[in-house]
Amino acid sequence: MIYGSSVRICHCFAEEIGKQLRDSGAVGVVTISDIYSKVSKAVAVLEAERKSKIPIILTPGLEDKAIPRGTINFQDMTHKGIDTSNLGAHNMLSPDSLVVLPYSSGTTGLPKGVKLSHRHLITNCLQVLSEPKICRAERATDDFREIVPALLPFYHIYGLLSLAIASLYCGAKVVTVPTFEPAQFISTVVKYKATALYLVPPVIQFMSSHPDVKTSDFETVRLVNSGAAPIGYNDVERLLEKAPHVEFTQGYGLTESSPAATILEKGSTNYKSCGKPIPNTEMKIVNMDTNMNLGPGEAGEVCIRGPQVMAGYHNNPQATAETIDPSGWLHTGDMGYYDEENDFYIVDRYKELIKVKGLQHSQLRRGHTSQDTIYTEYKKNDPH
């Protein structure tokens, strides 16, 4: 965004899209043809409430021959040119201006808009890339260019920072992967000779355990990074048995910390740990009842303080005050501990979120009945 900020929205349900458009005060929507029907339903409801038009800008796929009536074609808009003559009148941009408003269930409850500025995202990017002990990203040279399949959604803070910001900052070639289809994803890794994979645990479990995934599929891969949810130690071991030349790393963070707070140092094989705090980041473990600091090996709530911690929740001062204390500490709601080497471990959650495919969801929302219940059978090695 040149001026203003963007809201990246999970496209699971039209109702969720509508809630986030409404809460954020969005004045327009940029979307793709695959989810246009959901977006248009949400926008129609919001237009009726506001009694004003909300433009939908569509980025059509290669096979799209026409776009719905009343929708703006992104390609046509860019080819015709955009009038920027009046932008100077709104030149109030600063490092602390809001740039993205990703929605997260936060440390508890329903999704809330997390206010992240240019400073938050750039700071977190440089925190990770500037420290040789933790930085795995390779800068582009005349002889080398990182190739990264973008499987993670950009509406998720992990995908936004690692793929849309950090990878491009390093000059990487980013190959977009719209959805996770196991065979197609492996084919993409092989076809484009991927060198770095930023993944979530279910995908790593699939790659490490499925018999159709061969060691040769990892021939060009040098790095696998896991994030968004804890990964089992055995899954890491199986991955490295199949691809022993690959370096595995993981970290810890959340949308409210832009997202990174810890990362495993280079050479570490302590895969049960999420690593040490990244530069310019303070972390502590506190007793949930007394808020007293705890020592090594004592489990309590994980707290984070640093320049990457969010400005607060959009239109929700109460939730902000409950999450960030007067001293600037972000109370994560995660239970963990650290050891004598200052390596951190996440062991549980104090609050009521569950992870589904790396995304946060509240376990129960008010008003649900037994008819709303979904029963799911999980099979061994099922990546979902």
C-alpha positions as CSV (number, residue, x, y, z in Angstrom):
1,M,0.0,0.0,0.0
2,I,1.2,3.5,-0.9
3,Y,-1.1,5.2,1.6
4,G,-3.4,3.3,3.9
5,S,-3.3,-0.2,5.1
6,S,-4.4,-3.6,3.9
7,V,-6.4,-6.3,5.7
8,R,-5.4,-9.9,4.8
9,I,-8.4,-12.2,5.3
10,C,-8.7,-15.9,5.6
11,H,-11.3,-17.0,3.0
12,C,-12.9,-19.9,4.8
13,F,-16.4,-18.5,5.1
14,A,-18.3,-15.6,3.7
15,E,-19.5,-14.8,7.3
16,E,-15.9,-14.5,8.5
17,I,-15.0,-12.3,5.6
18,G,-17.9,-10.1,6.3
19,K,-17.1,-9.7,10.0
20,Q,-13.5,-8.7,9.2
21,L,-14.5,-6.3,6.5
22,R,-17.0,-4.7,8.8
23,D,-14.7,-4.4,11.8
24,S,-11.8,-3.1,9.8
25,G,-13.8,-0.4,8.0
26,A,-12.6,-1.7,4.6
27,V,-13.4,0.5,1.7
28,G,-12.6,-1.9,-1.1
29,V,-11.6,-5.6,-1.7
30,V,-9.0,-7.1,-3.9
31,T,-9.6,-10.8,-4.5
32,I,-9.2,-13.8,-6.9
33,S,-11.8,-15.6,-9.0
34,D,-11.7,-18.8,-6.9
35,I,-13.3,-17.1,-3.9
36,Y,-15.2,-14.4,-5.6
37,S,-18.6,-15.9,-4.7
38,K,-17.8,-15.7,-1.0
39,V,-16.4,-12.2,-1.2
40,S,-19.4,-10.9,-3.2
41,K,-21.9,-12.3,-0.7
42,A,-20.0,-10.7,2.2
43,V,-19.7,-7.4,0.3
44,A,-23.4,-7.4,-0.6
45,V,-24.4,-7.6,3.1
46,L,-22.0,-4.8,4.0
47,E,-23.2,-2.5,1.2
48,A,-26.8,-2.9,2.4
49,E,-25.7,-1.9,5.9
50,R,-23.6,1.1,4.8
51,K,-25.9,2.1,1.9
52,S,-22.8,2.7,-0.2
53,K,-20.8,0.9,-2.9
54,I,-17.7,-1.2,-2.0
55,P,-15.6,-1.9,-5.1
56,I,-14.4,-5.4,-5.7
57,I,-11.1,-5.6,-7.7
58,L,-10.6,-9.0,-9.2
59,T,-7.3,-10.5,-10.3
60,P,-8.5,-13.1,-12.8
61,G,-6.8,-16.4,-13.3
62,L,-5.2,-17.4,-16.6
63,E,-8.4,-19.3,-17.7
64,D,-10.8,-16.6,-16.9
65,K,-12.3,-15.1,-20.0
66,A,-14.6,-12.6,-18.3
67,I,-15.2,-11.1,-14.9
68,P,-18.6,-10.6,-13.2
69,R,-20.4,-7.4,-14.1
70,G,-19.7,-4.5,-11.8
71,T,-16.3,-5.9,-10.8
72,I,-13.1,-4.0,-11.6
73,N,-10.5,-6.0,-13.5
74,F,-7.1,-5.5,-11.8
75,Q,-5.2,-6.0,-15.1
76,D,-7.3,-3.4,-16.9
77,M,-6.9,-1.0,-14.0
78,T,-3.1,-1.2,-14.0
79,H,-2.8,-1.1,-17.9
80,K,-4.9,2.1,-18.0
81,G,-2.7,3.6,-15.3
82,I,-3.6,5.0,-11.9
83,D,-4.0,8.7,-11.2
84,T,-1.5,9.5,-8.5
85,S,-1.7,13.3,-8.8
86,N,-3.6,13.7,-5.5
87,L,-1.5,11.3,-3.4
88,G,0.7,14.2,-2.2
89,A,-2.2,15.7,-0.4
90,H,-2.4,12.6,1.8
91,N,1.3,12.2,2.4
92,M,1.2,11.4,6.1
93,L,3.1,8.2,5.9
94,S,5.6,7.4,8.7
95,P,7.4,4.3,9.9
96,D,4.6,4.0,12.6
97,S,1.8,4.2,10.1
98,L,-0.5,1.1,10.0
99,V,0.4,-1.1,7.1
100,V,-1.4,-4.4,7.7
101,L,-4.3,-5.5,9.9
102,P,-4.2,-9.3,10.0
103,Y,-6.9,-10.9,12.1
104,S,-5.9,-13.3,14.8
105,S,-7.8,-15.0,17.6
106,G,-5.1,-13.4,19.6
107,T,-4.3,-14.8,23.0
108,T,-8.0,-15.6,23.6
109,G,-11.4,-15.2,22.0
110,L,-12.7,-14.2,18.6
111,P,-10.5,-12.8,15.8
112,K,-9.2,-9.3,16.4
113,G,-7.4,-7.0,14.1
114,V,-3.7,-6.8,15.0
115,K,-2.3,-3.4,14.3
116,L,1.1,-3.7,12.6
117,S,3.1,-0.8,11.2
118,H,5.8,-0.5,8.7
119,R,8.3,-0.4,11.6
120,H,7.0,-3.6,13.1
121,L,7.3,-5.7,9.9
122,I,10.7,-4.2,8.8
123,T,12.1,-4.5,12.3
124,N,11.1,-8.1,12.6
125,C,12.5,-8.9,9.1
126,L,15.9,-7.4,10.0
127,Q,15.9,-9.0,13.5
128,V,15.8,-12.4,11.7
129,L,18.1,-11.6,8.7
130,S,20.8,-9.5,10.4
131,E,22.0,-12.0,13.0
132,P,24.4,-14.6,11.5
133,K,23.7,-17.1,14.3
134,I,20.1,-17.5,13.2
135,C,19.8,-16.2,9.6
136,R,19.4,-19.0,7.1
137,A,18.3,-16.9,4.2
138,E,20.8,-16.6,1.4
139,R,21.1,-13.2,-0.4
140,A,20.9,-13.4,-4.2
141,T,24.2,-13.2,-6.0
142,D,25.4,-13.5,-9.6
143,D,25.7,-17.3,-9.0
144,F,22.9,-18.1,-6.6
145,R,19.2,-17.2,-6.1
146,E,17.0,-18.8,-3.4
147,I,13.9,-20.5,-4.9
148,V,11.0,-20.6,-2.5
149,P,7.6,-22.2,-3.1
150,A,5.0,-19.9,-1.5
151,L,2.7,-22.5,0.0
152,L,1.8,-20.4,3.1
153,P,-1.1,-18.0,2.6
154,F,-0.1,-14.3,2.7
155,Y,-3.0,-13.5,4.9
156,H,-1.2,-15.5,7.7
157,I,1.6,-13.5,9.3
158,Y,4.1,-16.3,8.9
159,G,3.6,-16.4,5.2
160,L,3.5,-12.6,4.9
161,L,6.9,-12.1,6.6
162,S,8.8,-15.1,5.4
163,L,7.7,-15.1,1.8
164,A,6.2,-11.8,0.8
165,I,8.8,-9.7,2.7
166,A,12.0,-11.5,3.8
167,S,12.4,-13.8,0.8
168,L,11.8,-10.9,-1.7
169,Y,14.1,-8.7,0.4
170,C,16.8,-11.3,-0.2
171,G,16.2,-11.4,-3.9
172,A,14.6,-14.9,-3.9
173,K,12.4,-16.3,-6.6
174,V,9.0,-16.9,-5.0
175,V,6.8,-19.5,-6.7
176,T,3.2,-19.1,-5.7
177,V,1.3,-22.3,-4.8
178,P,-2.4,-21.5,-4.5
179,T,-3.5,-24.6,-2.5
180,F,-1.8,-27.6,-1.0
181,E,-2.3,-30.6,-3.2
182,P,0.3,-33.2,-2.1
183,A,1.4,-34.5,-5.5
184,Q,1.3,-31.1,-7.1
185,F,3.4,-29.5,-4.3
186,I,6.1,-32.1,-4.6
187,S,6.1,-31.7,-8.3
188,T,6.6,-27.9,-7.8
189,V,9.5,-28.5,-5.5
190,V,11.2,-30.7,-8.0
191,K,10.2,-28.7,-11.2
192,Y,11.5,-25.4,-9.9
193,K,14.4,-26.9,-7.9
194,A,13.3,-25.3,-4.6
195,T,16.1,-24.5,-2.2
196,A,14.1,-23.4,0.9
197,L,10.7,-24.6,2.2
198,Y,8.7,-22.6,4.8
199,L,6.1,-25.0,6.0
200,V,3.6,-25.9,8.7
201,P,3.8,-29.2,10.7
202,P,1.1,-31.1,8.8
203,V,2.9,-30.6,5.5
204,I,6.2,-31.7,7.1
205,Q,4.5,-34.7,8.5
206,F,3.3,-35.6,5.1
207,M,6.7,-35.1,3.4
208,S,8.5,-37.1,6.1
209,S,6.1,-40.0,6.3
210,H,4.4,-40.5,2.9
211,P,6.0,-43.3,0.9
212,D,5.5,-41.4,-2.4
213,V,7.8,-38.6,-1.2
214,K,11.3,-39.7,-2.1
215,T,14.7,-38.6,-0.9
216,S,15.4,-37.5,-4.5
217,D,12.5,-35.0,-4.2
218,F,14.7,-33.0,-1.7
219,E,17.8,-33.0,-4.0
220,T,18.0,-29.2,-4.3
221,V,16.4,-28.3,-0.9
222,R,18.9,-27.0,1.7
223,L,16.5,-25.6,4.3
224,V,13.1,-26.6,5.9
225,N,11.6,-24.1,8.3
226,S,8.6,-25.0,10.5
227,G,6.3,-22.5,12.0
228,A,2.7,-21.6,13.0
229,A,2.3,-24.5,15.4
230,P,4.5,-26.9,17.4
231,I,6.0,-29.9,15.5
232,G,6.6,-33.3,17.0
233,Y,10.3,-34.3,17.6
234,N,9.7,-37.6,15.8
235,D,8.4,-35.8,12.7
236,V,11.6,-33.8,12.6
237,E,13.7,-37.0,13.0
238,R,11.8,-38.7,10.1
239,L,12.3,-35.7,7.9
240,L,16.0,-35.7,8.5
241,E,16.2,-39.5,7.9
242,K,14.6,-39.0,4.5
243,A,16.6,-35.9,3.7
244,P,19.8,-35.9,5.9
245,H,21.5,-33.1,3.9
246,V,18.7,-30.6,4.8
247,E,19.0,-28.1,7.6
248,F,15.8,-28.0,9.8
249,T,14.9,-25.0,11.9
250,Q,11.9,-23.6,13.7
251,G,11.0,-20.6,15.9
252,Y,8.2,-19.3,18.0
253,G,6.0,-16.2,17.7
254,L,2.5,-15.0,17.0
255,T,0.7,-12.4,14.9
256,E,1.0,-9.9,17.8
257,S,4.9,-10.1,17.6
258,S,5.0,-9.6,13.8
259,P,5.6,-12.7,14.2
260,A,9.1,-14.0,15.2
261,A,10.3,-14.0,18.8
262,T,12.7,-17.0,18.9
263,I,14.6,-19.0,16.4
264,L,16.9,-22.0,16.7
265,E,20.5,-21.1,16.3
266,K,22.6,-22.6,13.4
267,G,23.9,-26.0,14.2
268,S,21.4,-26.7,17.0
269,T,19.8,-30.1,17.0
270,N,17.7,-29.3,20.0
271,Y,14.5,-29.8,18.0
272,K,12.3,-29.9,21.1
273,S,13.1,-26.2,21.7
274,C,11.9,-23.3,19.7
275,G,15.2,-21.5,20.1
276,K,16.6,-18.4,21.7
277,P,15.1,-14.9,21.6
278,I,16.0,-13.0,18.5
279,P,18.0,-9.7,18.6
280,N,16.5,-6.8,20.6
281,T,13.9,-9.1,22.1
282,E,13.3,-9.7,25.8
283,M,11.4,-12.8,27.0
284,K,10.4,-14.0,30.4
285,I,8.3,-16.6,32.0
286,V,5.8,-15.5,34.7
287,N,3.5,-17.1,37.2
288,M,-0.1,-16.7,35.9
289,D,-1.5,-16.0,39.3
290,T,1.2,-13.7,40.8
291,N,2.9,-12.4,37.6
292,M,6.2,-13.1,39.3
293,N,9.2,-14.0,37.2
294,L,10.1,-17.6,37.1
295,G,13.6,-19.2,36.7
296,P,15.0,-21.9,34.4
297,G,12.9,-25.0,34.2
298,E,9.8,-23.4,35.8
299,A,6.7,-23.4,33.6
300,G,4.6,-20.3,33.3
301,E,3.2,-17.8,30.8
302,V,5.5,-16.7,28.0
303,C,5.9,-12.9,27.8
304,I,7.6,-10.9,25.0
305,R,8.9,-7.4,24.8
306,G,10.5,-5.8,21.8
307,P,10.1,-3.4,18.9
308,Q,8.2,-6.0,16.9
309,V,5.3,-6.2,19.4
310,M,2.0,-4.9,17.9
311,A,0.6,-1.4,18.6
312,G,-2.6,-3.1,19.9
313,Y,-5.9,-4.6,18.7
314,H,-8.0,-2.6,16.3
315,N,-11.1,-1.0,18.0
316,N,-10.5,-3.1,21.1
317,P,-8.7,-1.2,23.9
318,Q,-9.9,-3.7,26.5
319,A,-8.3,-6.7,24.8
320,T,-5.2,-4.6,24.2
321,A,-4.9,-3.7,27.9
322,E,-5.4,-7.4,28.8
323,T,-2.7,-8.5,26.5
324,I,0.0,-5.8,26.7
325,D,0.8,-4.7,30.3
326,P,1.9,-1.1,31.2
327,S,5.6,-2.1,31.0
328,G,5.2,-3.2,27.4
329,W,5.2,-6.9,27.9
330,L,3.0,-9.0,25.6
331,H,1.3,-11.8,27.5
332,T,1.0,-14.6,25.0
333,G,-1.3,-17.0,26.8
334,D,1.2,-19.8,26.0
335,M,2.8,-21.8,28.7
336,G,6.5,-22.6,28.4
337,Y,9.8,-22.5,30.1
338,Y,13.5,-21.9,29.3
339,D,16.6,-23.8,30.3
340,E,20.0,-22.9,31.5
341,E,21.2,-22.2,27.9
342,N,18.3,-19.7,27.4
343,D,16.5,-22.0,25.0
344,F,12.8,-21.7,25.2
345,Y,10.1,-24.5,25.1
346,I,6.4,-24.2,24.5
347,V,4.4,-26.9,26.3
348,D,0.7,-25.8,26.4
349,R,-1.8,-23.0,26.2
350,Y,-3.4,-21.3,29.1
351,K,-6.3,-20.1,26.9
352,E,-8.8,-21.8,24.7
353,L,-7.4,-21.8,21.2
354,I,-6.9,-24.8,19.0
355,K,-4.7,-25.1,15.9
356,V,-6.2,-26.4,12.6
357,K,-3.8,-26.5,9.7
358,G,-1.6,-23.9,11.4
359,L,-4.5,-21.5,12.0
360,Q,-6.0,-20.5,15.3
361,H,-9.6,-21.2,16.1
362,S,-11.7,-20.8,19.3
363,Q,-12.9,-24.2,20.5
364,L,-16.4,-23.0,21.2
365,R,-18.4,-20.0,20.2
366,R,-21.6,-18.8,21.9
367,G,-24.8,-20.0,20.3
368,H,-23.6,-23.3,18.8
369,T,-25.8,-26.4,19.2
370,S,-25.3,-30.1,18.8
371,Q,-26.4,-29.7,15.2
372,D,-23.3,-27.6,14.5
373,T,-20.9,-30.3,15.6
374,I,-18.6,-31.8,13.0
375,Y,-17.1,-35.2,13.5
376,T,-13.8,-35.8,11.8
377,E,-11.8,-39.0,11.4
378,Y,-8.1,-38.6,11.4
379,K,-6.0,-41.3,9.6
380,K,-2.4,-42.0,10.1
381,N,-0.1,-39.9,7.9
382,D,-3.1,-37.7,6.8
383,P,-1.6,-34.3,6.2
384,H,-4.8,-32.6,7.1
